[in-house]
Amino acid sequence: MAANGTGVPMPKSPLVRILTDKKGDGICHDDSGKAVKAQTIDELHSLQKKRSAPTTPIEGTQGAFATLSEDERQRQQLQSISASLASLTRGTGPKVVRGDPAAKSAQAVSHVAHHHHVEAPPISVSDSSLKFTHVLYNLSPAELYEQAIKYEKGSFITSSGALATLSGAKTGRSPRDKRVVIDETTQDELWWGKGSPNIEIDEHTFMVNRERAVDYLNSLDKVFVNDQFLNWDPQNRIKVRIVSARAYHSLFMHNMCIRPTLEELENFGTPDFTIYNAGQFPCNRYTHYMTSSTSIDLNLARREMVILGTQYAGEMKKGLFGVMHYLMPKRQILSLHSGCNMGKDGDVALFFGLSGTGKTTLSTDHNRYLIGDDEHCWSDNCVSNIEGGCYAKCIDLSREKEPDIWNAIKFGTVLENVVFDEFTREVDYGEKSVTENTRAAYPIEYIPNAKIPCVAPHPKNVILLACDAFGVLPPVSKLSLAQTMYHFISGYTALVAGTEDGIKEPTATFSACFGAAFIMLHPTKYAAMLADKMQKHGATGWLVNTGWSGGSYGTGNRIKLAYTRKIIDAIHSGSLLNATYEKTEVFGLEIPTEIEGVPSEILRPENTWDNKHAYKNTLLKLAGLFKNNFETFTNYKIGKDSKLTEEILAAGPNF
């Protein structure tokens, strides 16, 4: 009882009466709000989600599915997926059905497909042929988050909204476990032998591993299927299908490949290339050509890739890059391991460089549009990004140094193998307890100045980056066409590696075409195509040293990033073309005498060394390393005669 001002208790207020109305059915109804249009809780849940509409206008009847009914289109789509998962010994694909097996509605789906080969041998029915395989087809990031968090241990949402995942025992690529099928065609076309990344496997062994992967995927209750594109150039687009067992892999490829619109998906048809990612399941080590429980197998004739024994998602990205290195040159299109950006006036630059050279940092420029950070094609019409996303290193990432990457790590982004606070879920980017190779995969549109679509005019500048820890290469050199080919084939940088007694000294690293692990043809073929396109479109080659000056690592200093940016700005503006040049000894490089904002004394390396004798010895040592590395390529003829080969050799160090 409440009291009034006189201390006399006030009478208790009666409860508000619930008004009800008996309608014709004799039942009392609550009139406080409209009744929900659902009879069951499942029906109510179904009202949460509405059907998506195509995001692009349908013009006429495009593609194989355009004139089909919705039921028939879905049936044919599932039949295509069943065909992809077909066992080639049993001659049949699994019974596939759309939807999550955990959802009650999935069992009631009417669209079921079962692919049969006409020549299917009469083999007894297997257990896998009696069950349904549920297909989770091109799920959205939100749906994949739900799948990962519910079913995949080690999946968490970080404080920024990104999905943190674990790649298992493998936290990087396994280049020694990569195999390529050798047949009558690839035996002559591909680069084999010393220096080549291509390790052979025969057709039979590939089929054994394919069957193993397909059987594993078919044994699961559900598989993830992504149908996506490679190459933003619409005339040279490649359709890829990725079949995987993990939501992490599906979201990774959703981000890294080009995402089709709903209408493009309806007209997708048969893929040009298929990946079977059964990475959770090992290969059989007793199988011929296997050297571990991991195998990444590429069959160019079948247009298929099989992954066994590694869950590291980067295998899919780089496997497809290798495929593009094979398919694109057949169309006279040059595939490149490079960054690319474009100025406001349409001037385009390509950036080549190995890990630690500053390729990502220098190609990301707030005053220029980003075309892509890693993989490109240069055709007769344009330069185009192969991918739909970026795969950035996260170790020691900070908002101050890399604001664009930092801000891109949000909802939809995959964070691989990072460590985070168990309560706040804030990521510690300096922590290396899982691996130093922590990564973020995000759609390219997460970068504010990305140009969409990722297509640009022909490049004006080709910039080769080297982090020279020996300290003898100039900060910038203008290259002749032959020199550009020589240094492109060499793919040089120098890393600082620890020796046994704890002293750190530079170690030269050479990677042909700045991406030897991914190229399929001989490096000189890509170099010849690069020279041809540069000559045709008037591009200039540059060698930029982002490494040491005034001595090797330990005595000299790293060239300031501010100076390197001034050099890159001068290249972009065209002012460096008009500079006065001098020629260096041994390497014969053309170096400018002055650049605005850069101390002139550092432009010529010997000026910065106190010990001139040590400089000369170090210069000759590096020149010798270049010559030794290039011996792998000296016997290879480019064109009808060896004239171009001789020009390239003459463009190397002379001593």
N, C-alpha and C positions, 0 to 999 in steps of 0.2 A: 504494500500500500504506500503510495506517495503522500507527502504532507503538503498542505498549503501554507500560506504565511502565518496562519493562526495556530498551527500545530495540529489542526484537526485532519485526520486521514482522509484522503480523497477516495471516492469509489473507483474501483478498477475499470478501465475502458474495455468494452466488449471487443472480441476479435472481429476483424472484418469478415463479413459473411461471404462465402464463395457462392457466386451465382451460378446456378445450373439450369439447364433448360431441357425438359423432356421433349425430344422430337418424335417424329412419327415412328421411329424404331423402338420407342420405349426405353431408351438408354439415356442416362444423364451425361451431358457433354460439358467440358470445361470451356467457357467462352473467353478465357483470357488471351488466347492466341489461335491462329489458324492451325488446323491439324496437319501433321507431317504426312506427305504423300508416300507412305510406306507401311507395309503390313508386318514386316519382320525387321530385326536389327541388321541382317545382311542387306536387305533392300535399302535400308537407311544409309548404310555405309556406301552402297553403290551410287547414291545420289551425290556423294562428295566429289566424284570425278566426272568431268564432262568430256565429250569427244573432241579431239583436236581437229581443226580444219587445215587443209593444205595452205602453206604459207606462200605459194607461188601460183599465179593464175594458170589455169589449164588452157592451153592454146591448141585447139583442134584435137586430133587423136595422135598423141605422141607415144611411142613405145609399145611394147607387146601387150601391156595390161590396160591400155587406155580405154578400150571399148568394152572391157569385160565388166560383169557385175561384181559387186564387192565380194560376194561369196566365192565366185570363180577366181577372182584375183588372189584372194587369200589362199585358196586351195593350191593354185599354181605356185605361189610364193613358198608355201610349205613343202611342196613337191620338189622345188629347186633346192631347198635346204636338206631334205631327205637324200637327194641325189649327191649333194656334197659330202654327206656322212655315210655314203654307201660303202659297204665292205666289198672289195673287188674280188674276193674269193667266194663269198656267198652270193654275190651278185645282187644284193638288196640293200636298201637303206632302211633306217629305223622308222617306226611309226612316230611321226612328230605331231605335236599339238601345241598351240600357242598358249602361253600363260605360265604362271608360277605354280608348281605342283602343290605348294602349301596353301594356295587359295582354293576355297571350295568350288568356286565358279570354273576353275580350270578343267575340272573333270567333265564339265558339261559342255565344253566347247565343241562345236560341230565340225570345225575345220581340221580334219585329220588327213595326213598324207603319208603314203608309203611308196617309196620309189622301187621299181623293179627294173633290172636290166633285161632286155629281150633275151640275151644269151645266158641267163642265169643258170648255173649248173644245178642239178638235182641233189642238193645237200640237205641233210636233215635240219629241222628247225632248231635254232639256238634260243637260249633264255632271253637274250637281248632282243630278239625279234618278236617276243611275246609281250614286251612291255612298251609303254609310251615313253618317248623322250620329249620332255617339255622344252620348248624353245622360247627363250626370253630375247625377243627380237628388237634390236635398236632401242633399248631402254633409254630413258632420259637420265641425266645425272642424279636427280632426286630419287628415282627408282633404284638406281645402282647403289646409291648411298645406303638405302634401306636393305638391299640384298647383302652388301658387304658387312654392315654393322650386325645384322641378324645372324649371318652364317659364316663369316670369315674371321677367325681369331686374329687379333692384332690390328683390327680396323677401328679407328676412332675419328670423331670429328674434333678438329683442333679449334683453338679460340678464334682463329680468323675465318673458320667455316670450311677449310680444306679437309679432304679425307686423307688421314694418315694410314698407310698400309705397310706391310712387310713383304718383301720378295723372297723370303725363305733363306735357304743356305747360300744361294748365289745373289750377290749384291752388285754384280757387274756382268758384262758380256763374257762369253766363253769362246774366244776366237779359235782356240785349238780344237774345239768340238764342232766347229762348223764344217759341213760337208756339201759338196755340189756334185750332182750326178754327171758323170762323164759318159758321153755317147758320141755317135759319129759327127754330130753337129758341134757340140760344145768342145770336143777334143781339139778342133781347129780354131774355134772362135774365141775361147776363153784364155786367160793368162794362167798358165800352170808353171810349176817349178819354183826355182829360187826366188825369194822375195814376194811370191804370190800369196794372197790370202786364201786361195781356192784349193781345198784339199778334196781329192776325188772320192767318190763312192759310186758303186754300180747301181743300175736300175733295180736289180733284185733286192739289194739291201735297203734301198729307199722304200720299196713296196712293203718289206717286212716291218720297217719302222712306221710307215703310214698306217698299216693294218693295226699295229699295236696302239697307235694314237687314236685311231677311229674307234677301235673296240673299247678303249678306256672311256672316251667321250660318250659312246652309246650306252655304256653301263651306268652312267649317271642319271639321276632323276631329271636333271635340267642342264641345259647348255646355254651359253650366251652367244648370240649371233649378231655381228655388226656388219652391215652392208654400207660401205663408204667409198670415197674417191681419193685418188692421188693426183696431184698436179692441178693448179688453178687455171691453167690454160684450157679452155673448154674443148678445143680441137684435139688435144692430146691427153685427155683425162683417162685414167685407168680405174676400172671398177674392182674393188677388193672386198673379199668376204673373210671375216675373222671369226672362227669358231673357238670358243674358250670355255674354261670351267670356272673362272673366277670373275666376280663383279669388278675387282681391281683391274684385271686385264681389259675388260670391256670398256670401263670408264677411261682408262689410259688411251685406248685406241680411238674412242669417241673424241677425245681431246686432240690426239696427234694427227688423225686423218681428217680429210675435209668432210664436214657433216652435210649429208644430203637433206633437201627439203622433203616434206611428206610426199609431194607430187613426184619428185625425183625417185623416191623410194618405191612408189607404186609402179614406176616404169623401169625399175632397176634391172630386171631380167637375170641373165646368167653372168656371174662375175668373171673378170679377166684373170684374177689370181685369188687363190684361197690359202689361208693359214689355218693349220690344225694345231692349236696350242694345248697340248696335253702335258704341260710342264710339271705338273704335280706327280706324274708317273715317270719312272726311269726307263731308259732304253735297256735292252738286254745286252749285257757286256760280252756275252758269248757270240753276239752277232758280228759278222765280218765287218771290218773297218772301224768298229767301236773301240775307243780307248778309255772311256769312262762311262758313268751312268747318265751322262748328258750328251745329247746330240741335236744339232740344229741342221736339218737337211733341206736342201733346195733342189727342186726338179724343174728346170726351165722349160722342158718339153711339155710336161703336164701342167705347168703354171701352178705349182703347189709348194708349200713349205710346211714341214713337220717339226714341232718342238717337243722334245722329251727331256725330262730331268733338270729343267731350270724354270723357275717362275719369274725370273728377271724380265720385266716388260720391255726393256730396251732391245731385246732380241727381235721382237716383232717390228719395231720401228726401223732398225738397221737392216733387218732381213729384207724388208720392202725397199729400202734404199738400194740394196744390192740388185734387186730385180729391176729397178728403174735405171741403174747403171748398165744393164743389159738391154732392156727394151728401147730406151730412148735413143741411143746411138744408131739403132736400126732405122730410125725415122730421121736421121741426121740432126738429132737434138742432143746437145751436150748436157749431161747430168753433172752437177757440181756439188762438192761438199763445201759450202760457203755461206756467209751471211750476205744480206743485200739490203741496201736502203736507197731512197730517192729524195732528192732535194725538191724544194717548192717549184723550181723551174723545170722539173722533169729529168734532171741529170742523175744517172744511176751509177752506183758503185758496188762492185763485188768484193767481199772480204774473205780471204783464205787464211787459215791459220790453225795450228794444232793446239792442244790443250795448254792453257797458260799464256797464250800469246796476246790475249785481249780482243779476240774476234767478237765475242758477244758484247763486251763493253764498248768497243769502238763502232760497231754496226748499229748499236742502240744510241740514237742521237735525237734529242728533243726538237732539234731544228729540221729534222728530216723524217720522212715516212719510212716505217719499217715494212719491207716486203717479206722478209723471213730471216730466221736466225741460223739455219743449218743446212737445208737441202734445196737446191734450185735446178731448174732446167732453162737452157738458153736455146731457143728455137729461131727460125727465120723471121718470126713475127715479134717476139718479145722475150723477156726473162720472167719466169714464174716460179712461185714457191711450190714445192712438191707437197708440203704438209699443211695441215689446218691448225697446228699448234706449235708450242715451244717446249723444249725439254731442258730446263735450266739447272745448273749445279746450285746446290743450296749451302754447301759447306762455308761457314763464316759469313753467311748472307747478312747484310744490314740494310736498314731503311735508308741510311745516308749514302752508302756506296751504290746500291742498286735499287732505287725507289720503284722503278717500273716492275721489276721481278717481285719485289716485296709486296707491292699492291696487287699483283696478279694472283697471289696465294690467298684465294678466297673460296667461296662455295663453288664447287665444280672442279677445283684443282686437285690433282692427286699428288700427295707428298709421299715419296718413297724412303723408307728406312730412317726417318728422322726420330729424334728423341724429344719428348715433351713432358711438361710437368703433369704429374698424375692427377692433380686437383684442378688447376687452372686451364690445363691443356695448351698452355703457351709453349711454342716450339723453341728449343735451344739449338740454334743453327751452328753453334761452335762445338757441339757434342758429337764425338766420333765413335761412340761405344758400339754401335751397330756396324757402321761403315763410314769411310770418308766420302764415299760416292753417294751422298744424299741428293735427291733430285725432286724437282717439281715439274709436273706436266699440266699445261693449261692451254685453253683455246687461244689462238693468236689475237682474237678481238679483245682479250683482257689487257693487251698493251694499248694504251690510249692513242698513240700515233701510228698504229698499224694501218696499212692501206688495204681495204677490202673492196673488191677481190684483190688477192695478192699477186698482181700482174703489173709489170712496168716496161718501159721502152728499153731498147738495147743499152747495155752499160757503156759508160764513157771511160771509166777507170776500173782497173783490175789491181787490187791491192793484196800483195802477198806479205803476211805478217810472220816475223820470226822473233822469238825471245832469245837473243844471242847472249848466253851467259858467259861466253868467251870474251865479249866486249870488243870485237874487232870489226863488226859490220857497222856501216854508217846508219844514223837514225832514219835516213830516207835516201833511196836511189831511184833514178828513172831508168827503166829497163828497155832494152831493144826487144823486138819480137822474139829473137832467138834466146835472149837472156830470160825472158818471161817463161818460155818453154822449159829452159834448163832448170830454173828455180821452182817451177810448177811440178816438174817431174821429181825433183829432189825432195821437196816438201820438208824443209829443214826447220828445226828449232833445237835449242839446247836447254835441257833441264838440269836442275841442281839435285844430285843424288848423293846420299851418304855413303862413304866408303867404310871399310872394316875398322879403321882406327878412329872413326868419328869425324874426320876432316871431310868437308863437303867440297866437291869439285864438279865442274860442268860436264855433262854427258850429252854428246850429240845424238839427236833423234832424227831419223829421216823416214818420212811416210809419203810414198808416191802420190801425187795429185792432192796432197794434204788430206788423204783419206784412204790409205792403202788397204785398210781392213774391209772396205766396202766395194772397191772397184772390181769389175768382172773381166774387162778386156785389158790388154797390155797398156800401161800408162802412156806410152807414146801415142796411142790412138786418141786418147782424150786430149793430150797436149796439142796434137795436130789440129783437132777440131777447135780448140781454144784459140790457137794462132789464126786459123782461118776466119773465125768470127770476129776476133779483135781487128784483123786487117780489113775485113769487109765493112765494119761499122766504126772504124777509127778510134778504137779504145787504146788507152795508154796503160802500160804495166808499171807497177811500182813495187819496190821491196822496202818494207818498213820494219826497222828493228825496235822492238819494244823492250829489249833486254838491257844489257849493261853498257856503261861508258866509263872511260878513264881507268880501265883495268877489268880483269875477269871478276867473276863472283868472288867476294872475299876482300878484294882490294878496290875495285871500282864501285860505282853506284848505279842503281837502276835509273834508267832514263825517266824523267818525271812525266807522269800521265798528261799533265797540262801541256808539255812540249809536244808530245805525240798527237794530242788533239789539235794543236795549232798546225802541225804538219798535215794531218788529215783534212783540216779545214781548207788549207792552201791547195790540196789536191782537188777537193770538191769545187772550189771556186774557179779553178783553172789558172790561178796566178802562178802556181809552181811550174807550169809549162813554159812560162816566159822568163824564168830565172836564168842566171848564168851558171854553167856547169863546169866541173872539173872531173877528171878521170882518176880513179884510184888504181894503185898497183895490184897485181895478183888477180883480184876478182874483176878488174876492169869496169867498175861501176861508175855511172855518171852521178855525181853528187852536187847539189846546189850550194852556192857560196853563201847565200843568206835567205832566211825565211822570217817573215815578220812574227815577232813574239818568241823566237827561238834563238838562244845564244849561238852566234856564228862559229865559235870555237869547238862546239860539240859536233858540228856537222861533218867534220873530218876526224875520224876516230884517233889517228896517231897524235893529234894535237892534245888530246885529253890524257894520254898516258905519260907518266913521268919517266918510266923506263922504256925507252924506244926499242932497245934490243929485245926486251921481253915481248913488246908489241909485235915485232917482226916474227919472232919465233911462234907466237900464238896464232898469228895470221896464217903462217905457212902450215901449222898443225891443222887448222880448220880447213884450209884449202885441200890438204891431203885427205881429210875425212870425206870431203865432197867428192873428190876423184875416186876414192875407193868405193863409195856408195854407188857412183854412177856407172861403174863397170858392169853392173847387172844389166844396164840398158844399152851399152855401146854396140852390141851385135845385132840390134833390132833395126831393120830398115823401115823408114817411113816413106810411103809413096812408091813410085816405080823404080826410083834409084835411091842411092844413099846420100844424096846431096843435102837434104834437110837434116838428116842425122848428123852429118859433118858440121853443119852450121850450129846445131845445138851444142855439140861437143866443144866447138871453138868458143862458145859463149860462156863456158865454165871458167874456173880459175886457171891461170896460165903462169907457171913458175918452173 
